[in-house]
Amino acid sequence: MPPGELTGFHLARLCAQDWPEIAIIVASGDVAAGPGALPDGAEFISKPFTDNVVRDHLLKILPEGRRPESLTNSAD
């Protein structure tokens, strides 16, 4: 990435700062999330991934009251 361009990790930190109530998942096939790369509570998924991996990460970071019904129903 050229110098000065926003990375996904930086964007995740900015979003967490401005909207702390949102859940954040970052996915990448090129890099791994090193220490301090993501804001607290954010999750990292390496590409390629399956829908079950995304579901499991969403269940991990979303409080029960904020989970969509479709996500809750698929957790069986």
Secondary structure, DSSP 8 states (H G I E B T S, - for coil): --TT---HHHHHHHHHHH-TTS--EEEESS----TTSS-TT-EEEESS--HHHHHHHHHHHS-GGGS-HHHHHTT-
